[in-house]
């Protein structure tokens, strides 16, 4: 009975995990109602979190029912004595901590402006969506455990054609789940090695961390029983390999006696002291490196939520010479112009290298500054056809990878507009 109590106590942690996931899903769905263009993406992820919450609760109920109905089952005893659930529970705890972090971030996403809400989501999207592989890994582990329990029940049932087919089906399911789990962790490990942003840093990439669970599932598939306990030899019965209390290894990898190690160490010390002490050599000091050339002063374009309260419509010249209709936000206090890489591609603009006047960064008050990836020249016209009163304006925009930014015209554009469009005492209002 103690084994059942230990397992049931561990499964209680999944109740809190399921509740936290459901809470995160609700707040994301509320944000999606006013998220504009990113609403579909937010809803998709929120529904994914909802499914995770329901699946975790179903798995907990199924495992709880099996353990209480079969308290003396060898499978229950093995799960408890070999701590099969420990690594799964530690993974669940890490995901719950991450869910609370996402919950705190989601509470700050709501905004009165749809464009600002989209910008906030784009800046927080990576840290929020990294929950997906974590949840997938835990669900696969729980499915492996559930399938193993179902296989045990099928093996206990009376022999028949149906039971044999059920056992073969469950064996295939377990093998496919283990293969998927291994592929998931190897794929994330390769991505983790290539990506300097360390997107999946919070997820353990060690596939063999699930060793006890994998060993149990494979043994049930191959032999229909739990794994046999490892037989220990007399030399390793008290101290295992890697135990700090174990005697040190000899030159061939075998464990040697303490006296032998002491004699070897003592005899080697005089040899090192008499003949192996290197002579001191004069170290030539290299000349100090020349002072670095002065860097241009960095520039930060700060966009606040209240700045994007006006918009303007016009036409932008494409490389083909035609003018294409588009809209832009106007920010009077912005000391520059900003265009997203997607909007630049949509308008057919050529993105050149960054300017020589320093590094340009964008600060949206929702996260760390984002660096510009280049510049694009925008030729703006008020109407599609040429009008002498409103000549074409040429302004330079710094390009941002944030797809929700679109096009934001700041003070440089307004100054050009006031300079060239002031004809026949017309106002510069837009």
C-alpha positions as CSV (number, residue, x, y, z in Angstrom):
1,X,0.0,0.0,0.0
2,X,2.9,2.3,0.6
3,X,3.8,2.1,-3.1
4,X,0.3,3.3,-4.0
5,X,0.4,6.2,-1.6
6,X,3.8,7.3,-3.0
7,X,2.5,7.3,-6.6
8,X,-0.8,8.9,-5.8
9,X,1.0,11.6,-3.8
10,X,3.2,12.3,-6.9
11,X,0.3,12.4,-9.2
12,X,-1.3,15.1,-7.1
13,X,1.2,17.6,-8.7
14,X,-0.5,17.1,-12.0
15,X,-3.8,18.6,-10.6
16,X,-2.0,22.0,-10.0
17,X,-0.3,21.8,-13.4
18,X,-3.6,21.2,-15.2
19,X,-5.2,24.1,-13.3
20,X,-2.4,26.5,-14.1
21,X,-2.4,25.6,-17.8
22,X,-6.2,26.2,-18.0
23,X,-5.7,29.6,-16.4
24,X,-3.0,30.6,-18.9
25,X,-5.3,29.5,-21.8
26,X,-8.1,31.7,-20.5
27,X,-6.0,34.8,-20.3
28,X,-4.6,34.2,-23.8
29,X,-8.0,33.8,-25.3
30,X,-9.1,37.1,-23.7
31,X,-6.1,38.8,-25.2
32,X,-6.8,37.2,-28.6
33,X,-10.1,39.1,-28.8
34,X,-8.2,42.4,-29.3
35,X,-5.0,41.1,-30.8
36,X,-5.6,42.2,-34.4
37,X,-3.6,40.4,-37.1
38,X,-2.0,38.0,-34.6
39,X,-5.3,36.9,-33.1
40,X,-5.3,33.6,-35.0
41,X,-1.8,32.7,-33.8
42,X,-2.7,33.5,-30.2
43,X,-5.9,31.5,-30.3
44,X,-4.1,28.5,-31.8
45,X,-1.6,28.5,-29.0
46,X,-4.3,29.0,-26.3
47,X,-6.2,26.0,-27.6
48,X,-3.0,24.0,-27.5
49,X,-2.5,24.9,-23.8
50,X,-6.2,24.0,-23.2
51,X,-5.6,20.6,-24.8
52,X,-2.5,20.1,-22.7
53,X,-4.5,20.9,-19.5
54,X,-7.2,18.4,-20.3
55,X,-4.8,15.6,-21.4
56,X,-2.7,16.0,-18.2
57,X,-5.9,15.7,-16.1
58,X,-7.1,12.6,-18.0
59,X,-3.7,10.9,-17.7
60,X,-3.6,11.6,-13.9
61,X,-7.1,10.2,-13.4
62,X,-6.2,7.1,-15.4
63,X,-3.0,6.4,-13.6
64,X,-4.6,7.1,-10.2
65,X,-7.4,4.6,-11.0
66,X,-5.0,1.9,-12.1
67,X,-2.7,2.2,-9.0
68,X,-5.7,2.1,-6.5
69,X,-7.3,-0.9,-8.4
70,X,-4.0,-2.9,-8.6
71,X,-1.9,-1.9,-5.5
72,X,0.1,-5.2,-5.5
73,X,0.8,-5.2,-9.2
74,X,4.5,-5.7,-10.1
75,X,4.2,-2.6,-12.4
76,X,3.0,-0.4,-9.5
77,X,5.7,-1.7,-7.2
78,X,8.4,-1.1,-9.9
79,X,7.1,2.4,-10.6
80,X,7.4,3.3,-6.9
81,X,10.6,1.5,-6.1
82,X,12.5,2.7,-9.2
83,X,11.1,6.2,-9.0
84,X,9.9,6.1,-12.6
85,X,7.7,9.2,-11.9
86,X,10.4,11.4,-10.5
87,X,11.8,12.7,-13.7
88,X,8.3,13.1,-15.2
89,X,7.3,15.1,-12.1
90,X,10.5,17.3,-12.3
91,X,9.6,18.0,-15.9
92,X,6.1,18.9,-14.9
93,X,7.3,21.3,-12.2
94,X,9.6,23.1,-14.7
95,X,6.6,23.5,-17.1
96,X,4.4,24.8,-14.3
97,X,7.0,27.4,-13.5
98,X,7.2,28.4,-17.1
99,X,3.4,28.6,-17.3
100,X,3.3,31.1,-14.5
101,X,6.0,33.1,-16.3
102,X,3.8,33.1,-19.4
103,X,0.8,34.1,-17.3
104,X,2.6,37.1,-16.0
105,X,3.7,38.1,-19.5
106,X,0.2,37.6,-20.9
107,X,-1.3,39.9,-18.3
108,X,0.8,42.7,-19.8
109,X,-0.1,42.1,-23.4
110,X,-3.5,43.8,-23.3
111,X,-3.6,47.3,-24.9
112,X,-6.1,49.8,-26.1
113,X,-4.4,49.9,-29.5
114,X,-4.6,46.8,-31.7
115,X,-1.3,47.6,-33.4
116,X,0.4,48.0,-30.0
117,X,-1.0,44.7,-28.9
118,X,0.4,43.0,-32.0
119,X,3.8,44.6,-31.3
120,X,3.7,43.3,-27.7
121,X,2.9,39.8,-28.9
122,X,5.6,39.8,-31.5
123,X,8.2,40.8,-28.9
124,X,7.1,38.2,-26.4
125,X,6.1,35.4,-28.8
126,X,9.4,33.5,-28.7
127,X,9.5,33.1,-24.9
128,X,5.8,32.2,-24.9
129,X,5.8,29.7,-27.7
130,X,8.8,27.8,-26.4
131,X,6.3,26.1,-24.1
132,X,5.1,24.0,-27.0
133,X,8.0,21.5,-27.2
134,X,8.0,21.3,-23.4
135,X,4.3,20.4,-23.2
136,X,4.8,17.9,-26.1
137,X,7.6,16.2,-24.3
138,X,5.6,15.8,-21.1
139,X,2.5,14.6,-22.9
140,X,4.6,11.9,-24.7
141,X,6.0,10.7,-21.4
142,X,2.6,10.5,-19.9
143,X,1.3,8.6,-23.0
144,X,4.1,6.2,-22.7
145,X,3.2,5.5,-19.1
146,X,-0.5,5.2,-19.9
147,X,0.2,2.8,-22.8
148,X,2.4,0.7,-20.6
149,X,-0.4,0.4,-18.0
150,X,-2.9,-0.6,-20.7
151,X,-0.4,-3.2,-22.0
152,X,-0.2,-4.6,-18.5
153,X,-4.0,-4.8,-18.2
154,X,-4.2,-6.5,-21.7
155,X,-1.5,-9.1,-20.7
156,X,-3.5,-9.8,-17.5
157,X,-6.7,-10.5,-19.5
158,X,-7.7,-14.0,-20.6
159,X,-5.8,-15.2,-23.7
160,X,-7.8,-14.7,-26.9
161,X,-7.4,-13.3,-30.4
162,X,-8.7,-9.9,-29.3
163,X,-6.3,-9.7,-26.4
164,X,-3.3,-10.7,-28.6
165,X,-4.3,-8.1,-31.1
166,X,-4.6,-5.5,-28.4
167,X,-1.2,-6.3,-27.0
168,X,0.4,-6.0,-30.4
169,X,-1.3,-2.7,-31.0
170,X,-0.1,-1.3,-27.7
171,X,3.4,-2.5,-28.3
172,X,3.4,-0.6,-31.6
173,X,2.0,2.5,-29.9
174,X,4.7,2.4,-27.2
175,X,7.5,2.0,-29.8
176,X,6.2,4.9,-31.8
177,X,6.0,7.1,-28.8
178,X,9.5,6.3,-27.7
179,X,10.8,7.0,-31.2
180,X,8.9,10.3,-31.3
181,X,10.3,11.3,-27.9
182,X,13.9,10.5,-29.0
183,X,13.4,12.4,-32.3
184,X,11.9,15.4,-30.4
185,X,14.9,15.7,-28.1
186,X,17.5,15.2,-30.8
187,X,15.8,17.8,-33.0
188,X,15.7,20.3,-30.1
189,X,19.3,19.6,-29.3
190,X,20.4,20.3,-32.9
191,X,18.3,23.5,-32.9
192,X,19.8,24.5,-29.6
193,X,23.3,24.0,-30.9
194,X,22.6,26.2,-34.0
195,X,20.5,28.9,-32.4
196,X,22.4,31.4,-30.3
197,X,19.1,32.7,-28.8
198,X,18.8,29.5,-26.7
199,X,15.1,29.3,-27.4
200,X,14.6,26.0,-25.7
201,X,17.1,26.5,-22.8
202,X,14.5,25.7,-20.1
203,X,13.8,22.3,-21.7
204,X,16.2,19.5,-20.7
205,X,17.7,18.1,-23.9
206,X,18.9,14.9,-22.4
207,X,16.8,12.0,-23.8
208,X,18.2,9.5,-21.4
209,X,16.9,11.6,-18.5
210,X,13.7,9.4,-19.1
211,X,15.9,6.3,-18.6
212,X,13.7,4.5,-15.9
213,X,10.5,5.1,-17.9
214,X,12.1,4.0,-21.2
215,X,13.6,0.9,-19.6
216,X,10.2,0.0,-18.1
217,X,8.3,0.5,-21.4
218,X,10.9,-1.4,-23.5
219,X,10.8,-4.3,-21.0
220,X,7.0,-4.5,-21.1
221,X,7.1,-4.5,-24.9
222,X,9.8,-7.2,-25.3
223,X,9.1,-9.5,-22.3
224,X,5.7,-8.5,-20.9
225,X,7.2,-8.0,-17.5
226,X,8.9,-5.2,-15.5
227,X,12.8,-5.1,-15.8
228,X,14.8,-7.3,-13.5
229,X,16.9,-5.5,-10.9
230,X,20.6,-5.3,-11.9
231,X,22.8,-7.9,-10.4
232,X,25.7,-6.3,-8.5
233,X,29.1,-7.9,-8.3
234,X,31.0,-8.1,-4.9
235,X,33.4,-5.4,-6.0
236,X,30.7,-2.9,-6.8
237,X,28.0,-3.9,-4.2
238,X,28.8,-1.1,-1.8
239,X,30.0,1.7,-4.1
240,X,28.8,2.2,-7.6
241,X,30.7,3.7,-10.5
242,X,31.0,7.4,-10.1
243,X,30.3,7.3,-6.4
244,X,32.8,9.6,-4.6
245,X,33.2,6.9,-1.9
246,X,34.4,4.3,-4.4
247,X,38.1,3.6,-4.7
248,X,39.8,5.4,-7.6
249,X,40.4,3.7,-10.9
250,X,43.6,2.1,-12.0
251,X,45.5,2.8,-15.2
252,X,43.3,0.3,-17.2
253,X,40.1,1.6,-15.9
254,X,39.8,-0.9,-13.0
255,X,39.4,0.1,-9.4
256,X,42.7,-0.1,-7.5
257,X,43.4,-0.4,-3.8
258,X,44.0,2.7,-1.7
259,X,47.5,1.6,-0.7
260,X,48.6,1.2,-4.4
261,X,47.3,4.7,-5.1
262,X,49.2,6.1,-2.2
263,X,52.5,4.4,-3.2
264,X,52.2,5.6,-6.8
265,X,51.5,9.2,-5.7
266,X,54.3,9.3,-3.2
267,X,56.9,7.9,-5.6
268,X,56.1,10.4,-8.3
269,X,56.4,13.5,-6.1
270,X,60.3,13.6,-5.8
271,X,60.6,13.0,-9.5
272,X,58.5,16.0,-10.4
273,X,60.3,18.1,-7.8
274,X,63.8,17.3,-8.9
275,X,63.7,17.1,-12.7
276,X,60.3,18.3,-13.9
277,X,60.4,21.9,-12.7
278,X,60.6,24.1,-15.7
279,X,63.0,26.9,-15.9
280,X,61.7,30.4,-15.8
281,X,61.8,32.2,-19.1
282,X,61.6,35.8,-19.9
283,X,58.2,36.8,-21.1
284,X,58.3,39.4,-23.8
285,X,55.7,42.0,-23.3
286,X,53.9,42.8,-26.5
287,X,53.1,46.3,-27.3
288,X,49.7,47.5,-26.2
289,X,47.1,47.4,-29.0
290,X,46.3,50.7,-30.7
291,X,43.3,52.5,-29.2
292,X,40.0,51.5,-31.0
293,X,38.6,53.9,-33.5
294,X,35.7,56.0,-32.1
295,X,32.4,54.4,-32.8
296,X,29.5,56.4,-34.0
297,X,26.9,57.2,-31.4
298,X,24.1,54.6,-31.2
299,X,20.6,55.8,-31.9
300,X,17.5,54.5,-30.2
301,X,14.0,55.0,-31.7
302,X,11.6,54.8,-28.8
303,X,7.9,54.2,-29.6
304,X,5.4,54.5,-26.8
305,X,1.9,53.2,-26.8
306,X,0.3,56.7,-27.0
307,X,2.4,57.7,-30.0
308,X,0.5,55.6,-32.5
309,X,-2.8,57.5,-32.4
310,X,-2.9,58.8,-36.0
311,X,-2.6,57.3,-39.4
312,X,-2.0,58.5,-42.9
313,X,-2.8,57.0,-46.3
314,X,-0.8,57.4,-49.5
315,X,1.1,55.7,-52.3
316,X,4.6,54.3,-52.3
317,X,6.7,54.0,-55.4
318,X,7.7,50.4,-56.3
319,X,10.9,49.5,-58.2
320,X,8.7,49.1,-61.3
321,X,7.9,52.8,-61.2
322,X,4.2,52.3,-60.2
323,X,2.8,53.6,-57.0
324,X,1.1,51.3,-54.6
325,X,-1.6,52.3,-52.0
326,X,-0.6,51.8,-48.4
327,X,-1.2,53.2,-44.9
328,X,1.2,54.2,-42.1
329,X,1.1,55.3,-38.5
330,X,2.3,58.8,-37.7
331,X,4.4,59.4,-34.6
332,X,5.3,63.1,-34.1
333,X,7.8,62.5,-31.3
334,X,9.7,59.7,-33.1
335,X,13.1,60.9,-34.3
336,X,13.1,58.6,-37.4
337,X,11.0,56.4,-39.6
338,X,10.5,52.7,-39.1
339,X,9.3,50.0,-41.5
340,X,9.0,46.2,-40.9
341,X,10.9,43.8,-43.1
342,X,7.6,42.2,-44.2
343,X,6.1,45.6,-45.2
344,X,9.3,46.5,-47.1
345,X,9.0,43.1,-48.9
346,X,5.4,43.7,-49.6
347,X,6.1,47.1,-51.2
348,X,9.0,45.7,-53.2
349,X,11.6,48.0,-51.4
350,X,15.2,47.1,-51.4
351,X,16.7,46.8,-47.9
352,X,20.2,48.1,-47.8
353,X,22.9,47.8,-45.1
354,X,22.6,49.9,-41.9
355,X,23.8,53.5,-42.1
356,X,27.2,54.6,-41.0
357,X,26.0,56.9,-38.3
358,X,25.9,54.2,-35.6
359,X,23.7,51.3,-34.5
360,X,20.0,51.9,-34.6
361,X,17.8,50.2,-32.0
362,X,14.0,50.1,-31.5
363,X,12.5,50.4,-28.1
364,X,8.8,49.5,-27.8
365,X,8.6,49.6,-24.0
366,X,7.6,45.9,-24.0
367,X,11.0,44.2,-23.8
368,X,14.7,44.5,-24.8
369,X,15.7,46.9,-27.6
370,X,15.6,45.4,-31.1
371,X,18.4,46.1,-33.5
372,X,17.8,47.4,-37.0
373,X,18.7,45.1,-39.9
374,X,19.1,47.7,-42.5
375,X,17.6,50.7,-44.3
376,X,15.1,51.3,-47.0
377,X,14.2,54.4,-49.1
378,X,10.5,55.2,-49.3
379,X,9.2,57.5,-52.0
380,X,5.8,58.7,-50.7
381,X,3.1,60.4,-52.7
382,X,-0.3,61.8,-51.5
383,X,-2.2,60.6,-54.6
384,X,-1.7,58.0,-57.3
385,X,-1.3,60.6,-60.0
386,X,1.3,63.4,-60.1
387,X,0.3,66.6,-58.4
388,X,2.5,69.7,-58.4
389,X,1.1,70.8,-55.1
390,X,2.2,67.6,-53.4
391,X,5.5,66.4,-54.9
392,X,6.9,63.0,-54.0
393,X,8.7,62.9,-50.7
394,X,11.8,60.7,-50.2
395,X,12.5,59.5,-46.7
396,X,14.8,56.8,-45.3
397,X,13.3,54.2,-43.0
398,X,15.2,51.9,-40.5
399,X,14.0,48.3,-41.0
400,X,12.8,46.2,-38.1
401,X,12.2,42.5,-38.1
402,X,9.0,42.9,-36.1
403,X,6.3,42.1,-38.6
404,X,3.6,44.0,-36.5
405,X,5.3,47.4,-36.9
406,X,4.2,48.0,-40.5
407,X,5.2,51.5,-41.4
408,X,5.7,54.3,-38.8
409,X,6.5,57.8,-40.1
410,X,8.1,60.1,-37.6
411,X,9.5,63.6,-37.4
412,X,11.8,63.4,-40.5
413,X,8.8,62.7,-42.7
414,X,6.7,65.4,-41.1
415,X,9.5,68.0,-41.7
416,X,9.7,67.0,-45.4
417,X,6.0,67.2,-45.6
418,X,5.9,70.7,-44.1
419,X,8.8,71.8,-46.4
420,X,7.5,70.6,-49.7
421,X,3.8,70.4,-49.4
422,X,3.2,74.0,-48.2
423,X,1.7,75.3,-51.4
424,X,-1.0,78.0,-51.7
425,X,-1.2,78.5,-47.9
426,X,-2.4,75.0,-47.4
427,X,-2.0,73.6,-43.9
428,X,0.3,70.8,-43.1
429,X,-2.3,68.8,-41.1
430,X,-2.9,65.3,-42.2
